[in-house]
Every structure is written in C-alpha cells, then in structure tokens.
Amino acid sequence: MSNPISTASLKKLILKSNNPKAKIELLLKTLPYTIEQEEKRDTFYSEKVIKGLTKKLLMVRELARNNNIPTYGLIG
C-alpha cells in the first residue's frame, strides 16, 4: 500500500491547479464522506488514516474561508 499525499503537498497542488476553487469545492464534499466511510470499516479501521483525512479537511476548510467559498454548514 502506498503512502497518502501529505497535507502540505495537497495544499500546494490545489493552489497550483488551473481551477483551485473547483478542487476546494470537490474536497469539501468528498472528504467528510471519506472520513465517515473510514470510520464505518470493521476490518481495517485506522486512526492514522482518519487523523490524516481530518487534517486535510481542516486545511481545505481554511482555504475555502480564505477564498470566500461557502462550506455549506461545515464547522471548522
């Protein structure tokens, strides 16, 4: 299994992309769902994975706030 992308690297990729707003909006929708699915896993539940995903979500929320992108009820 490969290592996940670091939060700092993900941030750089988002900011360098052609359409950062679209990437931020996509991650705001998919990261909470991914965290929820990871928490539901019975066989291979990993706190490290959830912690990493949560850090990424917090970073994306910060980018959304800085770019005036609505977070649609997400707190943080």
BAFIBA-161047 format. One record per residue: residue in three letters; z, x, y of N, C-alpha, C in turn. Coordinates in Angstrom, 3 decimals. Layout:
% residues N
<r><type>ALA</type><n_c3>Z</n_c3><n_c1>X</n_c1><n_c2>Y</n_c2><ca_c3>Z</ca_c3><ca_c1>X</ca_c1><ca_c2>Y</ca_c2><c_c3>Z</c_c3><c_c1>X</c_c1><c_c2>Y</c_c2></r>
...
***
This chain:
% residues 76
<r><type>MET</type><n_c3>0.000</n_c3><n_c1>0.839</n_c1><n_c2>-1.175</n_c2><ca_c3>0.000</ca_c3><ca_c1>0.000</ca_c1><ca_c2>0.000</ca_c2><c_c3>0.000</c_c3><c_c1>0.886</c_c1><c_c2>1.241</c_c2></r>
<r><type>SER</type><n_c3>-0.806</n_c3><n_c1>0.543</n_c1><n_c2>2.192</n_c2><ca_c3>-0.911</ca_c3><ca_c1>1.357</ca_c1><ca_c2>3.400</ca_c2><c_c3>0.178</c_c3><c_c1>1.001</c_c1><c_c2>4.405</c_c2></r>
<r><type>ASN</type><n_c3>0.418</n_c3><n_c1>1.906</n_c1><n_c2>5.318</n_c2><ca_c3>1.415</ca_c3><ca_c1>1.671</ca_c1><ca_c2>6.357</ca_c2><c_c3>0.846</c_c3><c_c1>0.748</c_c1><c_c2>7.426</c_c2></r>
<r><type>PRO</type><n_c3>1.673</n_c3><n_c1>-0.137</n_c1><n_c2>7.973</n_c2><ca_c3>1.197</ca_c3><ca_c1>-1.016</ca_c1><ca_c2>9.048</ca_c2><c_c3>1.009</c_c3><c_c1>-0.235</c_c1><c_c2>10.345</c_c2></r>
<r><type>ILE</type><n_c3>0.218</n_c3><n_c1>-0.788</n_c1><n_c2>11.235</n_c2><ca_c3>-0.009</ca_c3><ca_c1>-0.172</ca_c1><ca_c2>12.534</ca_c2><c_c3>1.282</c_c3><c_c1>-0.212</c_c1><c_c2>13.350</c_c2></r>
<r><type>SER</type><n_c3>1.539</n_c3><n_c1>0.826</n_c1><n_c2>14.087</n_c2><ca_c3>2.755</ca_c3><ca_c1>0.854</ca_c1><ca_c2>14.905</ca_c2><c_c3>2.594</c_c3><c_c1>-0.091</c_c1><c_c2>16.093</c_c2></r>
<r><type>THR</type><n_c3>3.720</n_c3><n_c1>-0.502</n_c1><n_c2>16.647</n_c2><ca_c3>3.714</ca_c3><ca_c1>-1.409</ca_c1><ca_c2>17.792</ca_c2><c_c3>3.022</c_c3><c_c1>-0.752</c_c1><c_c2>18.986</c_c2></r>
<r><type>ALA</type><n_c3>3.291</n_c3><n_c1>0.518</n_c1><n_c2>19.217</n_c2><ca_c3>2.674</ca_c3><ca_c1>1.242</ca_c1><ca_c2>20.341</ca_c2><c_c3>1.162</c_c3><c_c1>1.334</c_c1><c_c2>20.167</c_c2></r>
<r><type>SER</type><n_c3>0.703</n_c3><n_c1>1.619</n_c1><n_c2>18.943</n_c2><ca_c3>-0.736</ca_c3><ca_c1>1.702</ca_c1><ca_c2>18.692</ca_c2><c_c3>-1.409</c_c3><c_c1>0.346</c_c1><c_c2>18.859</c_c2></r>
<r><type>LEU</type><n_c3>-0.747</n_c3><n_c1>-0.707</n_c1><n_c2>18.410</n_c2><ca_c3>-1.293</ca_c3><ca_c1>-2.054</ca_c1><ca_c2>18.570</ca_c2><c_c3>-1.429</c_c3><c_c1>-2.400</c_c1><c_c2>20.051</c_c2></r>
<r><type>LYS</type><n_c3>-0.424</n_c3><n_c1>-2.042</n_c1><n_c2>20.832</n_c2><ca_c3>-0.471</ca_c3><ca_c1>-2.308</ca_c1><ca_c2>22.266</ca_c2><c_c3>-1.648</c_c3><c_c1>-1.594</c_c1><c_c2>22.916</c_c2></r>
<r><type>LYS</type><n_c3>-1.851</n_c3><n_c1>-0.332</n_c1><n_c2>22.546</n_c2><ca_c3>-2.973</ca_c3><ca_c1>0.429</ca_c1><ca_c2>23.097</ca_c2><c_c3>-4.307</c_c3><c_c1>-0.218</c_c1><c_c2>22.724</c_c2></r>
<r><type>LEU</type><n_c3>-4.434</n_c3><n_c1>-0.640</n_c1><n_c2>21.465</n_c2><ca_c3>-5.676</ca_c3><ca_c1>-1.277</ca_c1><ca_c2>21.027</ca_c2><c_c3>-5.939</c_c3><c_c1>-2.577</c_c1><c_c2>21.784</c_c2></r>
<r><type>ILE</type><n_c3>-4.889</n_c3><n_c1>-3.357</n_c1><n_c2>21.998</n_c2><ca_c3>-5.038</ca_c3><ca_c1>-4.618</ca_c1><ca_c2>22.732</ca_c2><c_c3>-5.513</c_c3><c_c1>-4.339</c_c1><c_c2>24.146</c_c2></r>
<r><type>LEU</type><n_c3>-4.852</n_c3><n_c1>-3.410</n_c1><n_c2>24.826</n_c2><ca_c3>-5.171</ca_c3><ca_c1>-3.129</ca_c1><ca_c2>26.224</ca_c2><c_c3>-6.543</c_c3><c_c1>-2.490</c_c1><c_c2>26.397</c_c2></r>
<r><type>LYS</type><n_c3>-7.022</n_c3><n_c1>-1.748</n_c1><n_c2>25.401</n_c2><ca_c3>-8.326</ca_c3><ca_c1>-1.105</ca_c1><ca_c2>25.486</ca_c2><c_c3>-9.471</c_c3><c_c1>-2.025</c_c1><c_c2>25.052</c_c2></r>
<r><type>SER</type><n_c3>-9.146</n_c3><n_c1>-3.161</n_c1><n_c2>24.455</n_c2><ca_c3>-10.190</ca_c3><ca_c1>-4.043</ca_c1><ca_c2>23.927</ca_c2><c_c3>-11.013</c_c3><c_c1>-4.671</c_c1><c_c2>25.051</c_c2></r>
<r><type>ASN</type><n_c3>-12.156</n_c3><n_c1>-5.212</n_c1><n_c2>24.680</n_c2><ca_c3>-13.038</ca_c3><ca_c1>-5.857</ca_c1><ca_c2>25.655</ca_c2><c_c3>-12.416</c_c3><c_c1>-7.114</c_c1><c_c2>26.257</c_c2></r>
<r><type>ASN</type><n_c3>-11.608</n_c3><n_c1>-7.803</n_c1><n_c2>25.467</n_c2><ca_c3>-11.001</ca_c3><ca_c1>-9.056</ca_c1><ca_c2>25.919</ca_c2><c_c3>-9.529</c_c3><c_c1>-9.093</c_c1><c_c2>25.509</c_c2></r>
<r><type>PRO</type><n_c3>-8.649</n_c3><n_c1>-8.392</n_c1><n_c2>26.239</n_c2><ca_c3>-7.234</ca_c3><ca_c1>-8.348</ca_c1><ca_c2>25.866</ca_c2><c_c3>-6.591</c_c3><c_c1>-9.727</c_c1><c_c2>25.829</c_c2></r>
<r><type>LYS</type><n_c3>-7.000</n_c3><n_c1>-10.616</n_c1><n_c2>26.733</n_c2><ca_c3>-6.409</ca_c3><ca_c1>-11.955</ca_c1><ca_c2>26.780</ca_c2><c_c3>-6.621</c_c3><c_c1>-12.686</c_c1><c_c2>25.455</c_c2></r>
<r><type>ALA</type><n_c3>-7.805</n_c3><n_c1>-12.586</n_c1><n_c2>24.894</n_c2><ca_c3>-8.097</ca_c3><ca_c1>-13.251</ca_c1><ca_c2>23.623</ca_c2><c_c3>-7.249</c_c3><c_c1>-12.670</c_c1><c_c2>22.494</c_c2></r>
<r><type>LYS</type><n_c3>-7.080</n_c3><n_c1>-11.356</n_c1><n_c2>22.491</n_c2><ca_c3>-6.262</ca_c3><ca_c1>-10.707</ca_c1><ca_c2>21.450</ca_c2><c_c3>-4.799</c_c3><c_c1>-11.135</c_c1><c_c2>21.565</c_c2></r>
<r><type>ILE</type><n_c3>-4.302</n_c3><n_c1>-11.199</n_c1><n_c2>22.795</n_c2><ca_c3>-2.919</ca_c3><ca_c1>-11.614</ca_c1><ca_c2>23.019</ca_c2><c_c3>-2.719</c_c3><c_c1>-13.054</c_c1><c_c2>22.560</c_c2></r>
<r><type>GLU</type><n_c3>-3.641</n_c3><n_c1>-13.933</n_c1><n_c2>22.948</n_c2><ca_c3>-3.539</ca_c3><ca_c1>-15.341</ca_c1><ca_c2>22.551</ca_c2><c_c3>-3.586</c_c3><c_c1>-15.497</c_c1><c_c2>21.035</c_c2></r>
<r><type>LEU</type><n_c3>-4.448</n_c3><n_c1>-14.739</n_c1><n_c2>20.382</n_c2><ca_c3>-4.544</ca_c3><ca_c1>-14.799</ca_c1><ca_c2>18.925</ca_c2><c_c3>-3.241</c_c3><c_c1>-14.357</c_c1><c_c2>18.268</c_c2></r>
<r><type>LEU</type><n_c3>-2.694</n_c3><n_c1>-13.248</n_c1><n_c2>18.726</n_c2><ca_c3>-1.450</ca_c3><ca_c1>-12.738</ca_c1><ca_c2>18.143</ca_c2><c_c3>-0.266</c_c3><c_c1>-13.653</c_c1><c_c2>18.432</c_c2></r>
<r><type>LEU</type><n_c3>-0.264</n_c3><n_c1>-14.316</n_c1><n_c2>19.586</n_c2><ca_c3>0.807</ca_c3><ca_c1>-15.257</ca_c1><ca_c2>19.892</ca_c2><c_c3>0.804</c_c3><c_c1>-16.434</c_c1><c_c2>18.918</c_c2></r>
<r><type>LYS</type><n_c3>-0.363</n_c3><n_c1>-16.751</n_c1><n_c2>18.400</n_c2><ca_c3>-0.468</ca_c3><ca_c1>-17.851</ca_c1><ca_c2>17.438</ca_c2><c_c3>-0.203</c_c3><c_c1>-17.400</c_c1><c_c2>16.006</c_c2></r>
<r><type>THR</type><n_c3>-0.660</n_c3><n_c1>-16.201</n_c1><n_c2>15.660</n_c2><ca_c3>-0.601</ca_c3><ca_c1>-15.792</ca_c1><ca_c2>14.257</ca_c2><c_c3>0.675</c_c3><c_c1>-15.059</c_c1><c_c2>13.855</c_c2></r>
<r><type>LEU</type><n_c3>1.265</n_c3><n_c1>-14.296</n_c1><n_c2>14.765</n_c2><ca_c3>2.466</ca_c3><ca_c1>-13.542</ca_c1><ca_c2>14.385</ca_c2><c_c3>3.647</c_c3><c_c1>-14.429</c_c1><c_c2>13.993</c_c2></r>
<r><type>PRO</type><n_c3>3.955</n_c3><n_c1>-15.506</n_c1><n_c2>14.730</n_c2><ca_c3>5.063</ca_c3><ca_c1>-16.356</ca_c1><ca_c2>14.276</ca_c2><c_c3>4.820</c_c3><c_c1>-16.944</c_c1><c_c2>12.879</c_c2></r>
<r><type>TYR</type><n_c3>3.587</n_c3><n_c1>-17.336</n_c1><n_c2>12.611</n_c2><ca_c3>3.246</ca_c3><ca_c1>-17.882</ca_c1><ca_c2>11.290</ca_c2><c_c3>3.405</c_c3><c_c1>-16.806</c_c1><c_c2>10.214</c_c2></r>
<r><type>THR</type><n_c3>2.946</n_c3><n_c1>-15.597</n_c1><n_c2>10.504</n_c2><ca_c3>3.045</ca_c3><ca_c1>-14.500</ca_c1><ca_c2>9.541</ca_c2><c_c3>4.505</c_c3><c_c1>-14.169</c_c1><c_c2>9.238</c_c2></r>
<r><type>ILE</type><n_c3>5.336</n_c3><n_c1>-14.166</n_c1><n_c2>10.265</n_c2><ca_c3>6.770</ca_c3><ca_c1>-13.912</ca_c1><ca_c2>10.062</ca_c2><c_c3>7.374</c_c3><c_c1>-15.008</c_c1><c_c2>9.194</c_c2></r>
<r><type>GLU</type><n_c3>7.023</n_c3><n_c1>-16.242</n_c1><n_c2>9.480</n_c2><ca_c3>7.536</ca_c3><ca_c1>-17.374</ca_c1><ca_c2>8.696</ca_c2><c_c3>7.121</c_c3><c_c1>-17.259</c_c1><c_c2>7.227</c_c2></r>
<r><type>GLN</type><n_c3>5.870</n_c3><n_c1>-16.911</n_c1><n_c2>6.982</n_c2><ca_c3>5.392</ca_c3><ca_c1>-16.769</ca_c1><ca_c2>5.609</ca_c2><c_c3>6.098</c_c3><c_c1>-15.617</c_c1><c_c2>4.898</c_c2></r>
<r><type>GLU</type><n_c3>6.342</n_c3><n_c1>-14.543</n_c1><n_c2>5.607</n_c2><ca_c3>7.030</ca_c3><ca_c1>-13.399</ca_c1><ca_c2>5.008</ca_c2><c_c3>8.463</c_c3><c_c1>-13.761</c_c1><c_c2>4.636</c_c2></r>
<r><type>GLU</type><n_c3>9.113</n_c3><n_c1>-14.564</n_c1><n_c2>5.472</n_c2><ca_c3>10.483</ca_c3><ca_c1>-14.977</ca_c1><ca_c2>5.182</ca_c2><c_c3>10.560</c_c3><c_c1>-15.893</c_c1><c_c2>3.964</c_c2></r>
<r><type>LYS</type><n_c3>9.497</n_c3><n_c1>-16.608</n_c1><n_c2>3.668</n_c2><ca_c3>9.469</ca_c3><ca_c1>-17.545</ca_c1><ca_c2>2.542</ca_c2><c_c3>9.215</c_c3><c_c1>-16.864</c_c1><c_c2>1.200</c_c2></r>
<r><type>ARG</type><n_c3>8.772</n_c3><n_c1>-15.622</n_c1><n_c2>1.228</n_c2><ca_c3>8.436</ca_c3><ca_c1>-14.925</ca_c1><ca_c2>-0.015</ca_c2><c_c3>9.671</c_c3><c_c1>-14.773</c_c1><c_c2>-0.894</c_c2></r>
<r><type>ASP</type><n_c3>9.517</n_c3><n_c1>-15.099</n_c1><n_c2>-2.171</n_c2><ca_c3>10.618</ca_c3><ca_c1>-14.975</ca_c1><ca_c2>-3.123</ca_c2><c_c3>10.606</c_c3><c_c1>-13.622</c_c1><c_c2>-3.831</c_c2></r>
<r><type>THR</type><n_c3>9.420</n_c3><n_c1>-13.136</n_c1><n_c2>-4.139</n_c2><ca_c3>9.315</ca_c3><ca_c1>-11.946</ca_c1><ca_c2>-4.978</ca_c2><c_c3>9.429</c_c3><c_c1>-10.641</c_c1><c_c2>-4.208</c_c2></r>
<r><type>PHE</type><n_c3>8.779</n_c3><n_c1>-10.534</n_c1><n_c2>-3.079</n_c2><ca_c3>8.749</ca_c3><ca_c1>-9.265</ca_c1><ca_c2>-2.360</ca_c2><c_c3>9.124</c_c3><c_c1>-9.503</c_c1><c_c2>-0.908</c_c2></r>
<r><type>TYR</type><n_c3>10.387</n_c3><n_c1>-9.763</n_c1><n_c2>-0.671</n_c2><ca_c3>10.901</ca_c3><ca_c1>-10.019</ca_c1><ca_c2>0.673</ca_c2><c_c3>11.368</c_c3><c_c1>-8.700</c_c1><c_c2>1.258</c_c2></r>
<r><type>SER</type><n_c3>10.876</n_c3><n_c1>-8.349</n_c1><n_c2>2.414</n_c2><ca_c3>11.233</ca_c3><ca_c1>-7.070</ca_c1><ca_c2>3.014</ca_c2><c_c3>11.702</c_c3><c_c1>-7.263</c_c1><c_c2>4.453</c_c2></r>
<r><type>GLU</type><n_c3>12.923</n_c3><n_c1>-6.867</n_c1><n_c2>4.712</n_c2><ca_c3>13.452</ca_c3><ca_c1>-6.941</ca_c1><ca_c2>6.080</ca_c2><c_c3>12.697</c_c3><c_c1>-6.004</c_c1><c_c2>7.015</c_c2></r>
<r><type>LYS</type><n_c3>12.240</n_c3><n_c1>-4.868</n_c1><n_c2>6.496</n_c2><ca_c3>11.485</ca_c3><ca_c1>-3.916</ca_c1><ca_c2>7.317</ca_c2><c_c3>10.195</c_c3><c_c1>-4.540</c_c1><c_c2>7.821</c_c2></r>
<r><type>VAL</type><n_c3>9.525</n_c3><n_c1>-5.288</n_c1><n_c2>6.958</n_c2><ca_c3>8.271</ca_c3><ca_c1>-5.932</ca_c1><ca_c2>7.345</ca_c2><c_c3>8.532</c_c3><c_c1>-6.956</c_c1><c_c2>8.439</c_c2></r>
<r><type>ILE</type><n_c3>9.554</n_c3><n_c1>-7.772</n_c1><n_c2>8.261</n_c2><ca_c3>9.885</ca_c3><ca_c1>-8.808</ca_c1><ca_c2>9.245</ca_c2><c_c3>10.315</c_c3><c_c1>-8.167</c_c1><c_c2>10.560</c_c2></r>
<r><type>LYS</type><n_c3>11.082</n_c3><n_c1>-7.096</n_c1><n_c2>10.487</n_c2><ca_c3>11.514</ca_c3><ca_c1>-6.399</ca_c1><ca_c2>11.695</ca_c2><c_c3>10.312</c_c3><c_c1>-5.837</c_c1><c_c2>12.458</c_c2></r>
<r><type>GLY</type><n_c3>9.361</n_c3><n_c1>-5.252</n_c1><n_c2>11.740</n_c2><ca_c3>8.162</ca_c3><ca_c1>-4.719</ca_c1><ca_c2>12.370</ca_c2><c_c3>7.315</c_c3><c_c1>-5.802</c_c1><c_c2>13.011</c_c2></r>
<r><type>LEU</type><n_c3>7.149</n_c3><n_c1>-6.925</n_c1><n_c2>12.316</n_c2><ca_c3>6.381</ca_c3><ca_c1>-8.042</ca_c1><ca_c2>12.860</ca_c2><c_c3>7.062</c_c3><c_c1>-8.625</c_c1><c_c2>14.097</c_c2></r>
<r><type>THR</type><n_c3>8.387</n_c3><n_c1>-8.690</n_c1><n_c2>14.066</n_c2><ca_c3>9.135</ca_c3><ca_c1>-9.222</ca_c1><ca_c2>15.202</ca_c2><c_c3>8.975</c_c3><c_c1>-8.318</c_c1><c_c2>16.422</c_c2></r>
<r><type>LYS</type><n_c3>9.011</n_c3><n_c1>-7.009</n_c1><n_c2>16.215</n_c2><ca_c3>8.794</ca_c3><ca_c1>-6.065</ca_c1><ca_c2>17.327</ca_c2><c_c3>7.409</c_c3><c_c1>-6.263</c_c1><c_c2>17.942</c_c2></r>
<r><type>LYS</type><n_c3>6.429</n_c3><n_c1>-6.466</n_c1><n_c2>17.071</n_c2><ca_c3>5.068</ca_c3><ca_c1>-6.691</ca_c1><ca_c2>17.566</ca_c2><c_c3>4.981</c_c3><c_c1>-7.994</c_c1><c_c2>18.354</c_c2></r>
<r><type>LEU</type><n_c3>5.648</n_c3><n_c1>-9.029</n_c1><n_c2>17.881</n_c2><ca_c3>5.644</ca_c3><ca_c1>-10.309</ca_c1><ca_c2>18.583</ca_c2><c_c3>6.306</c_c3><c_c1>-10.178</c_c1><c_c2>19.951</c_c2></r>
<r><type>LEU</type><n_c3>7.416</n_c3><n_c1>-9.483</n_c1><n_c2>20.033</n_c2><ca_c3>8.090</ca_c3><ca_c1>-9.289</ca_c1><ca_c2>21.319</ca_c2><c_c3>7.201</c_c3><c_c1>-8.518</c_c1><c_c2>22.289</c_c2></r>
<r><type>MET</type><n_c3>6.487</n_c3><n_c1>-7.510</n_c1><n_c2>21.791</n_c2><ca_c3>5.582</ca_c3><ca_c1>-6.739</ca_c1><ca_c2>22.630</ca_c2><c_c3>4.436</c_c3><c_c1>-7.612</c_c1><c_c2>23.137</c_c2></r>
<r><type>VAL</type><n_c3>3.888</n_c3><n_c1>-8.460</n_c1><n_c2>22.265</n_c2><ca_c3>2.778</ca_c3><ca_c1>-9.336</ca_c1><ca_c2>22.657</ca_c2><c_c3>3.261</c_c3><c_c1>-10.371</c_c1><c_c2>23.674</c_c2></r>
<r><type>ARG</type><n_c3>4.470</n_c3><n_c1>-10.877</n_c1><n_c2>23.505</n_c2><ca_c3>5.033</ca_c3><ca_c1>-11.821</ca_c1><ca_c2>24.483</ca_c2><c_c3>5.181</c_c3><c_c1>-11.157</c_c1><c_c2>25.848</c_c2></r>
<r><type>GLU</type><n_c3>5.600</n_c3><n_c1>-9.910</n_c1><n_c2>25.849</n_c2><ca_c3>5.735</ca_c3><ca_c1>-9.171</ca_c1><ca_c2>27.111</ca_c2><c_c3>4.370</c_c3><c_c1>-9.001</c_c1><c_c2>27.774</c_c2></r>
<r><type>LEU</type><n_c3>3.358</n_c3><n_c1>-8.663</n_c1><n_c2>26.988</n_c2><ca_c3>2.008</ca_c3><ca_c1>-8.546</ca_c1><ca_c2>27.529</ca_c2><c_c3>1.532</c_c3><c_c1>-9.890</c_c1><c_c2>28.086</c_c2></r>
<r><type>ALA</type><n_c3>1.858</n_c3><n_c1>-10.962</n_c1><n_c2>27.402</n_c2><ca_c3>1.454</ca_c3><ca_c1>-12.296</ca_c1><ca_c2>27.865</ca_c2><c_c3>2.108</c_c3><c_c1>-12.612</c_c1><c_c2>29.210</c_c2></r>
<r><type>ARG</type><n_c3>3.398</n_c3><n_c1>-12.322</n_c1><n_c2>29.317</n_c2><ca_c3>4.094</ca_c3><ca_c1>-12.569</ca_c1><ca_c2>30.593</ca_c2><c_c3>3.488</c_c3><c_c1>-11.735</c_c1><c_c2>31.716</c_c2></r>
<r><type>ASN</type><n_c3>3.185</n_c3><n_c1>-10.477</n_c1><n_c2>31.436</n_c2><ca_c3>2.628</ca_c3><ca_c1>-9.584</ca_c1><ca_c2>32.452</ca_c2><c_c3>1.214</c_c3><c_c1>-9.984</c_c1><c_c2>32.877</c_c2></r>
<r><type>ASN</type><n_c3>0.514</n_c3><n_c1>-10.704</n_c1><n_c2>32.007</n_c2><ca_c3>-0.860</ca_c3><ca_c1>-11.112</ca_c1><ca_c2>32.296</ca_c2><c_c3>-0.980</c_c3><c_c1>-12.607</c_c1><c_c2>32.572</c_c2></r>
<r><type>ASN</type><n_c3>0.152</n_c3><n_c1>-13.260</n_c1><n_c2>32.816</n_c2><ca_c3>0.187</ca_c3><ca_c1>-14.694</ca_c1><ca_c2>33.126</ca_c2><c_c3>-0.521</c_c3><c_c1>-15.543</c_c1><c_c2>32.074</c_c2></r>
<r><type>ILE</type><n_c3>-0.279</n_c3><n_c1>-15.244</n_c1><n_c2>30.819</n_c2><ca_c3>-0.836</ca_c3><ca_c1>-16.012</ca_c1><ca_c2>29.710</ca_c2><c_c3>0.287</c_c3><c_c1>-16.900</c_c1><c_c2>29.180</c_c2></r>
<r><type>PRO</type><n_c3>0.070</n_c3><n_c1>-18.212</n_c1><n_c2>29.081</n_c2><ca_c3>1.132</ca_c3><ca_c1>-19.100</ca_c1><ca_c2>28.602</ca_c2><c_c3>1.495</c_c3><c_c1>-18.803</c_c1><c_c2>27.137</c_c2></r>
<r><type>THR</type><n_c3>2.788</n_c3><n_c1>-18.884</n_c1><n_c2>26.852</n_c2><ca_c3>3.262</ca_c3><ca_c1>-18.622</ca_c1><ca_c2>25.493</ca_c2><c_c3>3.551</c_c3><c_c1>-19.910</c_c1><c_c2>24.721</c_c2></r>
<r><type>TYR</type><n_c3>3.315</n_c3><n_c1>-21.053</n_c1><n_c2>25.338</n_c2><ca_c3>3.417</ca_c3><ca_c1>-22.358</ca_c1><ca_c2>24.660</ca_c2><c_c3>4.730</c_c3><c_c1>-22.550</c_c1><c_c2>23.925</c_c2></r>
<r><type>GLY</type><n_c3>5.818</n_c3><n_c1>-22.397</n_c1><n_c2>24.646</n_c2><ca_c3>7.124</ca_c3><ca_c1>-22.702</ca_c1><ca_c2>24.084</ca_c2><c_c3>7.799</c_c3><c_c1>-21.568</c_c1><c_c2>23.344</c_c2></r>
<r><type>LEU</type><n_c3>7.133</n_c3><n_c1>-20.451</n_c1><n_c2>23.178</n_c2><ca_c3>7.774</ca_c3><ca_c1>-19.322</ca_c1><ca_c2>22.517</ca_c2><c_c3>8.818</c_c3><c_c1>-18.740</c_c1><c_c2>23.452</c_c2></r>
<r><type>ILE</type><n_c3>9.983</n_c3><n_c1>-18.467</n_c1><n_c2>22.921</n_c2><ca_c3>11.068</ca_c3><ca_c1>-17.921</ca_c1><ca_c2>23.721</ca_c2><c_c3>11.085</c_c3><c_c1>-16.407</c_c1><c_c2>23.535</c_c2></r>
<r><type>GLY</type><n_c3>11.339</n_c3><n_c1>-15.694</n_c1><n_c2>24.601</n_c2><ca_c3>11.469</ca_c3><ca_c1>-14.243</ca_c1><ca_c2>24.471</ca_c2><c_c3>10.646</c_c3><c_c1>-13.478</c_c1><c_c2>25.420</c_c2></r>
***
